[in-house]
Amino acid sequence: MNLIYTIFMFVFAIGTLVAVHEFGHFWVARRLGVKVLKFSIGFGPSLYSWHGRDGTEYALSAIPLGGYVKMLGEHAGDTIDPADQHRAFDRKPVSRRFAIVAAGPVFNLLFAILAYAVVFMIGVPGLAPIIGEVAPNSLAARAGVLPGERVLAVNDEPIKSWQDLRMSLVNQAMSREPAELLIERSGERRVHTLQFAGLDKDQLNASFVEEALGLQPYLPIVVGQLQPGSPAERAGLQKGDRIVKVNGQVINTWSTFLSQVEANPGKPLTFIIDRDGREQPVTITPAPQVVKDRTVGRIGMSPASLPDSLQVLDQSGPIEGLGRGFRETVKLTSMTFEMLWQMAKGLVSTENLGGPIAIAQFAGQSAQGGVVTFLSFLAMISISLGVLNLLPIPVLDGGHLFFYVVEMIKGSPVSEAVMARAQQAGLFLLLLLMGFAFYNDITRLLNQ
């Protein structure tokens, strides 16, 4: 059932974004007097089609990984009725052809702006940007970052949540520019400077903040549910207890707590717990359990919900939300271009490329996370689709736009022979990128 749901949400997400993209081409073409012969969501044989009063054939096709708008006179050699000559794409001035082709990616970016605006109006729940742990000898430790500090801004950009902090730090790291963290602790403010000049490309991945920087968010472990007869219950742990230390190590994050428990199956651990403001020791022996061919410790406890003081709701009104949606789209578009450029220069690993399998997984997971999470996912993928199509690669919209710019400069269209060779090279490059993405997807699946 979960697989079916994931596939359905993938098809829905891709179908929605492809429809937005192709509608951009369709809408602008119609407004500029070009006759549209067919509007298809998906490739291959049509599953369902109909003809509108405007003479356009609308279709849902079998392969939901794209779509297309077929216009009169779009391809050389098309037979055109003399009465429709003025409605042919290739008879239009280059400025109008440029606008029609650019409309697809532009509509993807407009969709992202609106999606983020709705997200900010609903409100984005998040985790307070408080440092829980700093790994020894990490980039953050060398910059003097300490547990318990709350990050207020990165390079004067306000930070409202841990997700804001992650995005800002990744952006700075890609450019290899220093990041100045304005922090607050016990009412005092100071600045830490993170240096990224010597950063290795393989460190720029999804776990960059946690692994390369060595930062973990503050997540105090408060006992929630206890399994009947579990080691935690037998040892006397109670709901509401806060775990302060395990074998002398301060516990400020769930990941640290879990690693301590999992690494000691069958070995007694000394817990220091805070119960009603008083600290006391409790000895718990994790029960051995086999997980993926290795034995780990389990104590049969789940954490309670985070207190309100550690949760933030980033919410805006309609006008402010629209402005923030625009700024968020501009920022992520810039980051996407920057990441692709850094990949091309070899400064960011190509392992960060994801293909349809990764998108399908994220689609299913984000949909389960609620409207805000799924809309944010759609906005990010829409930006990626828009950016990809703006790249100056023949067979993509950006390749056509490049040729139109050349045509504007030289005063005549690029020759068909040059176009054909460029299309072949562009197709090869696109297949290469898709191959990288599929390889990364499969590697991730095998390593799960």
HUKA-V403313 format. One record per residue. N is the residue number from 1. RES is the residue in one small letter. SS is DSSP state (helix for helix, strand for strand, loop for the rest). PHI is phi in whole degrees, 0 to 359 (none if undefined). PSI is psi in degrees with one decimal (none if undefined). Layout:
BEGIN
n = {N	N}
res = {RES	RES}
ss = {SS	SS}
phi = {PHI	PHI}
psi = {PSI	PSI}
END
This chain:
BEGIN
n = {1	2	3	4	5	6	7	8	9	10	11	12	13	14	15	16	17	18	19	20	21	22	23	24	25	26	27	28	29	30	31	32	33	34	35	36	37	38	39	40	41	42	43	44	45	46	47	48	49	50	51	52	53	54	55	56	57	58	59	60	61	62	63	64	65	66	67	68	69	70	71	72	73	74	75	76	77	78	79	80	81	82	83	84	85	86	87	88	89	90	91	92	93	94	95	96	97	98	99	100	101	102	103	104	105	106	107	108	109	110	111	112	113	114	115	116	117	118	119	120	121	122	123	124	125	126	127	128	129	130	131	132	133	134	135	136	137	138	139	140	141	142	143	144	145	146	147	148	149	150	151	152	153	154	155	156	157	158	159	160	161	162	163	164	165	166	167	168	169	170	171	172	173	174	175	176	177	178	179	180	181	182	183	184	185	186	187	188	189	190	191	192	193	194	195	196	197	198	199	200	201	202	203	204	205	206	207	208	209	210	211	212	213	214	215	216	217	218	219	220	221	222	223	224	225	226	227	228	229	230	231	232	233	234	235	236	237	238	239	240	241	242	243	244	245	246	247	248	249	250	251	252	253	254	255	256	257	258	259	260	261	262	263	264	265	266	267	268	269	270	271	272	273	274	275	276	277	278	279	280	281	282	283	284	285	286	287	288	289	290	291	292	293	294	295	296	297	298	299	300	301	302	303	304	305	306	307	308	309	310	311	312	313	314	315	316	317	318	319	320	321	322	323	324	325	326	327	328	329	330	331	332	333	334	335	336	337	338	339	340	341	342	343	344	345	346	347	348	349	350	351	352	353	354	355	356	357	358	359	360	361	362	363	364	365	366	367	368	369	370	371	372	373	374	375	376	377	378	379	380	381	382	383	384	385	386	387	388	389	390	391	392	393	394	395	396	397	398	399	400	401	402	403	404	405	406	407	408	409	410	411	412	413	414	415	416	417	418	419	420	421	422	423	424	425	426	427	428	429	430	431	432	433	434	435	436	437	438	439	440	441	442	443	444	445	446	447	448}
res = {m	n	l	i	y	t	i	f	m	f	v	f	a	i	g	t	l	v	a	v	h	e	f	g	h	f	w	v	a	r	r	l	g	v	k	v	l	k	f	s	i	g	f	g	p	s	l	y	s	w	h	g	r	d	g	t	e	y	a	l	s	a	i	p	l	g	g	y	v	k	m	l	g	e	h	a	g	d	t	i	d	p	a	d	q	h	r	a	f	d	r	k	p	v	s	r	r	f	a	i	v	a	a	g	p	v	f	n	l	l	f	a	i	l	a	y	a	v	v	f	m	i	g	v	p	g	l	a	p	i	i	g	e	v	a	p	n	s	l	a	a	r	a	g	v	l	p	g	e	r	v	l	a	v	n	d	e	p	i	k	s	w	q	d	l	r	m	s	l	v	n	q	a	m	s	r	e	p	a	e	l	l	i	e	r	s	g	e	r	r	v	h	t	l	q	f	a	g	l	d	k	d	q	l	n	a	s	f	v	e	e	a	l	g	l	q	p	y	l	p	i	v	v	g	q	l	q	p	g	s	p	a	e	r	a	g	l	q	k	g	d	r	i	v	k	v	n	g	q	v	i	n	t	w	s	t	f	l	s	q	v	e	a	n	p	g	k	p	l	t	f	i	i	d	r	d	g	r	e	q	p	v	t	i	t	p	a	p	q	v	v	k	d	r	t	v	g	r	i	g	m	s	p	a	s	l	p	d	s	l	q	v	l	d	q	s	g	p	i	e	g	l	g	r	g	f	r	e	t	v	k	l	t	s	m	t	f	e	m	l	w	q	m	a	k	g	l	v	s	t	e	n	l	g	g	p	i	a	i	a	q	f	a	g	q	s	a	q	g	g	v	v	t	f	l	s	f	l	a	m	i	s	i	s	l	g	v	l	n	l	l	p	i	p	v	l	d	g	g	h	l	f	f	y	v	v	e	m	i	k	g	s	p	v	s	e	a	v	m	a	r	a	q	q	a	g	l	f	l	l	l	l	l	m	g	f	a	f	y	n	d	i	t	r	l	l	n	q}
ss = {loop	helix	helix	helix	helix	helix	helix	helix	helix	helix	helix	helix	helix	helix	helix	helix	helix	helix	helix	helix	helix	helix	helix	helix	helix	helix	helix	helix	helix	helix	helix	loop	loop	loop	loop	strand	strand	strand	strand	strand	strand	strand	strand	strand	strand	strand	strand	strand	strand	strand	strand	loop	loop	loop	loop	loop	strand	strand	strand	strand	strand	strand	strand	strand	strand	strand	strand	strand	strand	strand	strand	loop	loop	loop	loop	loop	loop	loop	loop	loop	loop	helix	helix	helix	helix	helix	helix	loop	helix	helix	helix	loop	loop	helix	helix	helix	helix	helix	helix	helix	helix	helix	helix	helix	helix	helix	helix	helix	helix	helix	helix	helix	helix	helix	helix	helix	helix	helix	helix	helix	helix	helix	loop	strand	strand	strand	strand	loop	loop	strand	strand	strand	strand	strand	loop	loop	loop	loop	helix	helix	helix	helix	loop	loop	loop	loop	loop	loop	loop	strand	strand	strand	strand	strand	loop	loop	strand	strand	loop	loop	loop	helix	helix	helix	helix	helix	helix	helix	helix	helix	helix	helix	helix	helix	helix	loop	loop	loop	strand	strand	strand	strand	strand	strand	strand	loop	loop	strand	strand	strand	strand	strand	strand	strand	loop	loop	loop	loop	loop	loop	helix	helix	helix	loop	loop	loop	loop	helix	helix	helix	helix	loop	loop	loop	strand	strand	strand	loop	loop	loop	strand	strand	strand	strand	strand	strand	loop	loop	loop	loop	helix	helix	helix	helix	loop	loop	loop	loop	loop	loop	loop	strand	strand	strand	strand	strand	loop	loop	strand	strand	loop	loop	loop	helix	helix	helix	helix	helix	helix	helix	helix	helix	loop	loop	loop	loop	loop	strand	strand	strand	strand	strand	strand	strand	strand	loop	loop	strand	strand	strand	strand	strand	strand	strand	strand	loop	strand	strand	strand	strand	strand	loop	loop	strand	strand	strand	strand	strand	loop	loop	strand	strand	strand	loop	loop	loop	loop	helix	helix	helix	strand	strand	strand	strand	loop	loop	loop	helix	helix	helix	helix	helix	helix	helix	helix	helix	helix	helix	helix	helix	helix	helix	helix	helix	helix	helix	helix	helix	helix	helix	helix	helix	helix	helix	loop	loop	loop	loop	loop	helix	helix	helix	loop	loop	loop	helix	helix	helix	helix	helix	helix	helix	helix	helix	helix	helix	helix	helix	loop	loop	helix	helix	helix	helix	helix	helix	helix	helix	helix	helix	helix	helix	helix	helix	helix	helix	helix	helix	helix	helix	loop	loop	loop	loop	loop	loop	helix	helix	helix	helix	helix	helix	helix	helix	helix	helix	helix	helix	helix	helix	loop	loop	loop	loop	loop	helix	helix	helix	helix	helix	helix	helix	helix	helix	helix	helix	helix	helix	helix	helix	helix	helix	helix	helix	helix	helix	helix	helix	helix	helix	helix	helix	helix	helix	helix	helix	helix	loop}
phi = {none	297	296	298	297	298	297	298	292	297	297	297	296	296	300	298	288	294	299	298	299	290	296	301	300	298	295	290	301	297	293	262	84	263	281	261	276	210	237	238	261	101	250	81	296	286	273	204	212	205	253	276	297	281	89	277	270	253	218	251	252	289	258	275	249	168	181	198	241	264	249	297	74	286	245	299	91	297	279	234	297	308	290	255	306	290	257	278	301	285	267	276	303	300	297	287	297	300	297	296	290	290	298	300	300	298	295	298	289	296	299	299	301	293	297	293	300	297	301	290	289	292	111	259	287	204	259	300	281	253	287	266	217	233	294	301	63	278	301	292	296	292	274	91	292	235	300	93	279	257	277	263	201	236	51	71	269	302	245	257	215	296	295	302	298	300	298	295	290	296	300	293	295	297	277	62	269	298	241	263	263	272	237	227	211	54	84	255	245	207	237	249	248	269	256	244	302	262	293	279	299	288	280	276	220	296	254	305	296	283	269	287	281	80	254	232	288	284	225	300	269	250	295	255	260	240	287	303	77	284	305	295	291	296	280	98	296	234	299	100	295	255	276	266	217	228	51	86	269	296	249	239	219	295	296	293	300	296	296	295	292	295	280	229	294	76	248	296	240	265	263	256	244	254	239	56	85	240	272	208	274	220	260	230	253	301	281	294	213	275	229	52	68	224	266	234	268	222	245	75	224	239	283	281	296	293	293	302	295	256	249	232	238	272	230	223	283	303	292	296	298	294	296	292	298	296	295	295	294	298	296	288	296	298	297	294	299	297	295	296	293	292	297	299	274	81	264	229	294	288	295	283	289	234	243	302	294	296	297	299	299	295	298	296	294	292	296	290	279	109	298	298	296	290	296	297	298	300	297	296	292	296	297	300	295	296	295	304	286	272	295	285	251	308	86	261	303	298	294	296	298	298	295	292	296	299	298	297	286	272	85	209	296	293	296	298	295	296	300	296	295	294	297	296	296	295	296	299	295	295	296	296	298	295	298	302	296	296	300	297	301	294	299	298	299	292	270	286}
psi = {-41.4	-38.8	-43.6	-42.0	-43.0	-44.7	-43.1	-46.4	-32.8	-48.8	-41.3	-46.0	-51.0	-42.0	-42.4	-47.3	-35.2	-41.2	-41.4	-46.8	-51.5	-31.6	-32.9	-49.3	-47.2	-49.6	-45.6	-38.7	-45.7	-41.8	-26.9	13.5	19.7	135.3	125.7	120.8	-38.8	140.0	110.3	132.2	111.4	163.7	174.7	-162.2	144.6	132.2	-32.7	135.0	158.5	159.9	129.2	171.6	-23.3	-1.6	-3.6	138.9	126.1	133.2	146.9	119.6	170.0	-35.0	106.6	39.7	22.7	-158.9	-179.5	157.1	118.3	120.2	151.4	130.0	19.7	-31.8	144.6	138.3	-3.3	138.4	125.3	127.4	132.9	-31.7	-19.5	7.8	-40.9	-12.2	6.4	140.4	-46.0	-5.6	-6.3	151.6	152.9	-31.5	-38.2	-38.6	-40.2	-45.7	-40.9	-45.2	-38.9	-21.4	-33.1	-60.2	-37.6	-41.8	-34.2	-41.1	-37.0	-39.3	-43.1	-41.3	-47.2	-40.6	-45.3	-35.5	-45.1	-41.9	-47.1	-30.2	-38.8	-42.0	130.0	110.8	141.9	-180.0	137.2	139.6	62.9	130.6	124.3	-45.0	149.9	116.7	138.4	141.1	14.3	172.0	-40.3	-40.1	-40.8	-23.4	-4.8	10.6	138.2	150.7	145.7	-10.2	140.0	126.0	123.5	-33.6	154.6	115.9	46.3	4.0	118.9	139.3	120.1	-24.8	170.5	-34.5	-40.0	-43.6	-44.8	-48.2	-43.7	-41.2	-38.5	-42.1	-45.4	-38.5	-37.3	-36.5	-6.9	20.8	148.3	152.0	122.8	116.3	116.4	119.2	163.0	135.1	123.1	39.0	-6.4	145.7	146.2	173.8	131.7	139.7	117.1	130.6	128.3	8.6	-40.7	20.7	134.0	143.4	-31.9	-14.1	-18.9	86.3	-170.0	-22.0	23.5	-48.8	-41.1	-40.8	-56.0	-46.0	-28.7	27.0	138.0	142.6	156.2	113.1	82.4	138.0	106.3	131.5	128.0	-91.4	145.1	129.6	133.8	131.0	6.6	162.0	-38.1	-43.6	-41.5	-30.2	-7.6	9.7	142.7	153.9	131.6	-13.4	138.9	127.0	117.8	-44.8	154.9	117.4	41.1	-8.8	127.7	135.4	110.5	-3.8	153.2	-37.3	-39.7	-43.2	-46.8	-41.2	-36.3	-45.9	-46.3	-30.9	-3.7	55.8	130.4	4.3	131.0	135.0	138.9	114.4	134.7	118.8	151.6	113.0	112.3	39.2	1.7	131.9	141.1	150.5	146.4	132.4	125.3	133.6	108.3	136.5	134.2	138.9	133.3	121.8	115.7	52.8	15.9	151.3	125.6	164.3	145.0	139.7	-3.0	44.1	141.5	148.6	155.9	167.9	152.0	145.0	156.2	-30.5	-19.6	2.7	142.9	147.9	108.5	100.7	145.2	160.9	174.8	-48.8	-47.5	-37.4	-39.4	-41.7	-41.3	-35.4	-40.4	-47.5	-38.9	-40.4	-42.9	-43.3	-46.5	-32.7	-45.0	-42.5	-38.7	-45.9	-41.7	-42.1	-42.6	-39.4	-41.6	-33.9	-44.5	-33.5	-4.7	15.7	-10.6	134.6	142.0	-5.5	-16.4	-11.6	137.1	149.7	-159.9	-34.9	-44.5	-41.7	-41.9	-44.2	-47.6	-34.6	-47.9	-44.7	-43.8	-36.0	-36.3	-20.9	-6.1	178.1	-45.9	-46.1	-42.9	-40.0	-39.0	-40.4	-46.9	-40.4	-43.7	-43.9	-35.0	-40.5	-44.9	-41.9	-41.9	-45.0	-45.7	-43.5	-15.0	-9.3	139.4	56.5	119.3	147.6	-19.9	164.8	-39.7	-33.5	-43.3	-41.1	-37.6	-44.1	-34.7	-36.6	-42.8	-41.9	-40.7	-37.7	-46.1	-12.9	4.1	155.0	154.2	141.7	151.2	-34.2	-45.0	-42.1	-43.1	-45.4	-39.4	-38.1	-40.9	-44.5	-40.5	-39.9	-41.3	-45.3	-40.8	-41.8	-35.4	-45.1	-41.9	-37.2	-44.2	-45.9	-44.7	-41.4	-44.8	-41.3	-48.9	-39.3	-43.1	-42.3	-43.5	-28.0	-2.1	none}
END
